[in-house]
Amino acid sequence: MEFDIAGLGTVVVDHQVILEQYPEPDSKSEIQTDWFQVGGPVPTALAVLARFGRRTTFLGHWGDDPFGAMIEADFQDEGIGFSGSCCRTGLRSGFAHAWIDARTGQRTIACSRAESPLSVEEVDEQLLARCGAIHLDGWPSEAAHYAARIVQKNGGTVFLDSGSPKPGMEQLLPLVDVLNCPRRFLTQFLGHDDIPRGGRELLARGPRMVTITDGDQGAMLFTGTEQLTQPAFSVTAVDTTGAGDVFSGAIVHATLAGWPADRTLKFAAATAALKCAKLGNREALPCLDAALRMIEG
């Protein structure tokens, strides 16, 4: 295979804003610092996978605006291929505001996806045939379903990081091998937030492995024979933006490496914790050795 994994999903430019604390409605707050970075669940996961030595490529789209140029430059810097992606003339790239509370590292995000989603006809089937796996966030729905079926037909592994329910989620889950989601997804999709119950219910919908993250409460992993709990690693969190994306990328790496479930879960928790200890979702991404030292130390 030319690539270990392809990614298909949302890509945006984040405007990260650090505030002393969240302002009350109809008030003002001083910005401590701010910066722009490329974000989105799949691009951030691919960035950490590339740093772990994985060969990655992205399928998506952006506009021919300054943010689109930032996205292309970021992929080039991170070693993420994008020959299967589209730059749309005259359209706007995806954009997000992320407000980060300096006291806790918690963040609130408002996001606008790029105009005109990637269509099924634009999914590069020949490119996907050269990939051993695909990582999805469920958007755009029809393209995600189509890409998952192609990879599955070719014997590859389908990963899904579902931050929130997307249209067609019920139809996508049977195509998924490994699902990662935050606890809030259970409430939105299943109508409750009982993690053990939710893990079993999600397994019944198709995936062979499910991980559910719960912030500083840690994470759980479910397979047909295992139910594992991993406490969060103790770090001083300064920016939790992208922590779930990084966690999911680490799950991908460990799964492709064939690691056992307990090591996979611990490794993902360590990788996410290391990211939370620094600002940003590129400068903060840990190297593979740092994550391994954390789980083996």
C-alpha positions as CSV (number, residue, x, y, z in Angstrom):
1,M,0.0,0.0,0.0
2,E,1.2,3.5,-0.8
3,F,-0.5,4.9,2.3
4,D,-1.1,3.4,5.7
5,I,-4.2,5.5,6.1
6,A,-6.4,8.0,4.3
7,G,-8.5,10.6,6.0
8,L,-11.8,12.1,4.8
9,G,-13.7,14.8,6.8
10,T,-13.9,18.3,7.9
11,V,-10.9,20.6,7.6
12,V,-11.0,24.2,9.0
13,V,-8.7,27.0,10.1
14,D,-9.1,27.6,13.8
15,H,-8.7,31.0,15.4
16,Q,-7.6,30.0,18.9
17,V,-8.2,32.7,21.5
18,I,-6.9,32.4,25.1
19,L,-9.1,34.2,27.7
20,E,-8.5,34.7,31.4
21,Q,-12.0,33.3,31.8
22,Y,-15.1,33.0,29.7
23,P,-17.0,36.4,29.5
24,E,-20.5,36.7,30.7
25,P,-23.2,37.5,28.0
26,D,-23.2,41.1,26.9
27,S,-19.7,41.8,28.4
28,K,-16.1,42.1,27.2
29,S,-13.0,40.1,28.0
30,E,-9.3,40.8,27.3
31,I,-7.6,38.3,24.9
32,Q,-4.3,37.0,26.5
33,T,-3.0,35.6,23.2
34,D,-4.3,34.2,19.9
35,W,-3.2,32.3,16.8
36,F,-4.4,30.6,13.7
37,Q,-4.0,26.9,13.1
38,V,-5.4,24.1,10.9
39,G,-7.9,22.0,12.6
40,G,-10.6,19.4,12.2
41,P,-10.8,15.9,13.7
42,V,-9.3,14.0,10.8
43,P,-6.5,16.4,9.8
44,T,-5.3,16.6,13.4
45,A,-5.4,12.8,13.7
46,L,-3.4,12.5,10.5
47,A,-0.9,15.0,11.7
48,V,-0.1,13.0,14.8
49,L,-0.1,9.8,12.8
50,A,2.4,11.4,10.3
51,R,4.6,12.3,13.3
52,F,4.4,8.6,14.5
53,G,5.8,7.6,11.1
54,R,2.6,6.7,9.3
55,R,2.1,7.5,5.6
56,T,-1.1,9.6,5.4
57,T,-3.2,11.3,2.8
58,F,-6.3,13.5,3.1
59,L,-9.5,13.7,1.0
60,G,-11.4,16.9,1.4
61,H,-11.9,20.4,0.0
62,W,-11.3,24.1,0.8
63,G,-11.6,27.4,-1.0
64,D,-9.0,29.4,-3.0
65,D,-8.8,32.0,-0.1
66,P,-6.0,32.7,2.4
67,F,-7.3,30.0,4.7
68,G,-7.2,27.4,1.9
69,A,-3.5,28.4,1.3
70,M,-2.9,27.8,5.1
71,I,-4.4,24.4,4.9
72,E,-2.3,23.3,1.9
73,A,0.9,24.7,3.6
74,D,0.1,22.8,6.8
75,F,-0.4,19.5,5.0
76,Q,2.9,20.0,3.2
77,D,4.7,20.8,6.4
78,E,3.2,17.8,8.2
79,G,3.8,15.4,5.4
80,I,0.1,14.7,4.7
81,G,-0.7,14.0,1.1
82,F,-3.7,15.8,-0.5
83,S,-3.7,14.8,-4.1
84,G,-7.3,13.5,-3.6
85,S,-8.5,16.8,-2.3
86,C,-10.1,19.8,-4.1
87,C,-9.5,23.5,-4.0
88,R,-12.7,25.2,-5.1
89,T,-12.5,28.5,-6.9
90,G,-14.5,31.4,-5.4
91,L,-15.7,29.4,-2.3
92,R,-14.9,29.9,1.4
93,S,-12.7,27.5,3.4
94,G,-13.9,26.1,6.7
95,F,-13.3,28.3,9.7
96,A,-13.7,28.0,13.5
97,H,-13.4,30.1,16.6
98,A,-12.0,28.3,19.7
99,W,-12.2,30.1,23.0
100,I,-9.9,28.6,25.7
101,D,-10.3,29.3,29.4
102,A,-6.7,29.9,30.7
103,R,-7.7,28.7,34.1
104,T,-8.8,25.2,33.1
105,G,-7.7,24.7,29.5
106,Q,-11.3,23.9,28.5
107,R,-12.6,25.2,25.2
108,T,-15.7,26.2,23.4
109,I,-15.8,26.1,19.6
110,A,-18.0,27.6,16.9
111,C,-17.4,26.1,13.5
112,S,-18.4,26.8,9.9
113,R,-17.6,24.0,7.4
114,A,-16.3,24.8,3.9
115,E,-18.9,25.6,1.3
116,S,-20.0,22.8,-1.1
117,P,-19.2,19.4,0.5
118,L,-17.0,16.8,-1.2
119,S,-19.3,14.7,-3.4
120,V,-19.3,11.0,-4.0
121,E,-18.1,11.6,-7.6
122,E,-15.1,13.5,-6.2
123,V,-13.9,10.6,-4.0
124,D,-10.8,9.2,-5.5
125,E,-11.4,5.4,-5.6
126,Q,-8.0,4.7,-7.1
127,L,-6.3,6.6,-4.3
128,L,-8.3,4.7,-1.7
129,A,-7.3,1.4,-3.3
130,R,-3.7,2.3,-2.4
131,C,-4.6,2.9,1.3
132,G,-4.7,0.2,4.0
133,A,-7.3,2.1,6.1
134,I,-9.4,5.2,6.3
135,H,-10.2,7.6,9.1
136,L,-13.5,9.4,9.0
137,D,-15.5,11.9,11.1
138,G,-18.8,11.2,9.3
139,W,-18.8,14.3,7.1
140,P,-19.8,14.7,4.4
141,S,-22.1,11.8,4.9
142,E,-22.5,10.4,1.4
143,A,-18.8,10.6,0.6
144,A,-17.9,9.0,4.0
145,H,-20.2,6.1,3.3
146,Y,-18.9,5.6,-0.2
147,A,-15.2,5.8,0.9
148,A,-15.9,3.3,3.8
149,R,-17.4,0.8,1.4
150,I,-14.4,1.1,-0.9
151,V,-11.9,0.5,1.8
152,Q,-13.9,-2.3,3.4
153,K,-14.2,-4.0,0.0
154,N,-10.4,-3.9,-0.4
155,G,-9.9,-5.5,3.0
156,G,-8.9,-2.3,4.8
157,T,-9.8,-1.0,8.3
158,V,-12.5,1.8,8.7
159,F,-12.0,4.1,11.7
160,L,-14.6,6.7,12.8
161,D,-14.1,9.6,15.2
162,S,-17.7,10.7,15.8
163,G,-17.7,13.9,17.9
164,S,-21.4,14.4,17.2
165,P,-24.0,12.5,15.3
166,K,-24.0,13.3,11.5
167,P,-26.7,12.6,9.0
168,G,-26.6,8.9,8.0
169,M,-24.8,7.8,11.1
170,E,-27.0,4.8,11.5
171,Q,-26.1,3.6,8.1
172,L,-22.4,4.4,8.5
173,L,-21.8,2.5,11.8
174,P,-22.2,-1.0,10.2
175,L,-19.3,-0.1,7.9
176,V,-17.0,0.9,10.8
177,D,-14.4,-1.3,12.4
178,V,-13.2,1.0,15.2
179,L,-15.3,3.8,16.6
180,N,-14.1,6.6,19.0
181,C,-16.6,9.1,20.5
182,P,-16.9,11.4,23.5
183,R,-19.4,10.8,26.2
184,R,-21.7,13.5,25.0
185,F,-22.2,11.5,21.8
186,L,-24.0,8.9,23.8
187,T,-26.6,11.4,24.9
188,Q,-27.0,12.9,21.4
189,F,-27.2,9.5,19.6
190,L,-28.4,7.0,22.2
191,G,-30.4,9.2,24.5
192,H,-28.3,8.5,27.7
193,D,-24.8,8.9,29.0
194,D,-24.2,5.6,30.6
195,I,-20.8,4.7,29.2
196,P,-20.8,0.9,29.8
197,R,-24.3,0.6,28.4
198,G,-23.4,2.9,25.5
199,G,-20.3,1.0,24.7
200,R,-22.2,-2.3,24.4
201,E,-25.0,-0.7,22.3
202,L,-22.5,0.9,19.9
203,L,-20.7,-2.5,19.5
204,A,-24.1,-4.0,18.5
205,R,-24.4,-1.6,15.7
206,G,-21.3,-2.9,13.9
207,P,-17.9,-1.8,15.1
208,R,-15.6,-4.5,16.6
209,M,-14.0,-2.0,19.0
210,V,-15.4,1.2,20.6
211,T,-13.6,3.8,22.7
212,I,-15.5,6.4,24.7
213,T,-13.6,9.4,26.1
214,D,-14.8,11.4,29.2
215,G,-12.3,14.2,29.6
216,D,-10.4,14.2,32.9
217,Q,-12.4,11.1,34.0
218,G,-10.5,9.0,31.5
219,A,-11.7,6.7,28.8
220,M,-13.2,3.2,28.3
221,L,-12.6,0.6,25.6
222,F,-15.1,-2.1,24.5
223,T,-14.7,-5.2,22.3
224,G,-16.8,-8.3,22.2
225,T,-14.8,-9.8,25.0
226,E,-13.3,-6.8,26.9
227,Q,-14.4,-3.8,28.8
228,L,-11.4,-1.7,29.9
229,T,-11.1,1.5,31.9
230,Q,-8.1,4.0,31.6
231,P,-7.9,6.9,34.1
232,A,-6.7,10.2,32.6
233,F,-3.0,10.9,33.0
234,S,-2.2,13.6,35.5
235,V,-1.0,16.7,33.6
236,T,-1.6,20.5,33.9
237,A,-4.0,21.1,31.0
238,V,-3.5,24.4,29.2
239,D,-5.4,23.6,26.0
240,T,-7.8,20.7,25.5
241,T,-8.6,21.7,21.9
242,G,-7.9,18.7,19.7
243,A,-7.4,16.2,22.6
244,G,-10.1,13.9,21.3
245,D,-8.7,14.1,17.7
246,V,-5.2,13.2,19.0
247,F,-6.7,10.3,21.1
248,S,-8.4,9.0,18.0
249,G,-5.2,9.2,16.0
250,A,-3.3,7.3,18.6
251,I,-6.0,4.6,18.6
252,V,-5.5,4.3,14.8
253,H,-1.7,3.9,15.2
254,A,-2.0,1.3,17.9
255,T,-4.7,-0.7,16.1
256,L,-2.7,-0.7,12.8
257,A,0.4,-1.9,14.9
258,G,-1.7,-4.8,16.2
259,W,-1.3,-3.8,19.9
260,P,-3.5,-5.4,22.6
261,A,-6.5,-3.5,23.7
262,D,-5.1,-2.4,27.1
263,R,-1.9,-1.0,25.6
264,T,-3.9,0.7,22.9
265,L,-6.2,2.5,25.3
266,K,-3.3,3.5,27.6
267,F,-1.3,4.8,24.7
268,A,-4.2,6.9,23.4
269,A,-4.8,8.4,26.8
270,A,-1.1,9.3,27.2
271,T,-0.9,10.9,23.7
272,A,-4.0,13.0,24.4
273,A,-2.6,14.1,27.8
274,L,0.7,15.2,26.3
275,K,-1.1,17.3,23.8
276,C,-3.3,19.0,26.5
277,A,-0.1,20.1,28.4
278,K,0.8,22.5,25.5
279,L,-1.0,25.1,23.5
280,G,-2.1,24.4,19.9
281,N,-2.7,21.3,17.9
282,R,0.5,21.1,15.9
283,E,3.3,22.4,18.2
284,A,1.7,20.4,21.1
285,L,1.6,17.1,19.2
286,P,3.9,14.6,21.0
287,C,6.5,12.4,19.2
288,L,6.0,8.6,19.4
289,D,8.9,8.2,21.9
290,A,7.4,10.7,24.3
291,A,4.1,8.8,24.3
292,L,5.8,5.5,24.7
293,R,7.9,6.7,27.6
294,M,4.7,7.9,29.4
295,I,3.0,4.5,29.2
296,E,6.2,2.6,30.0
297,G,7.6,4.8,32.7
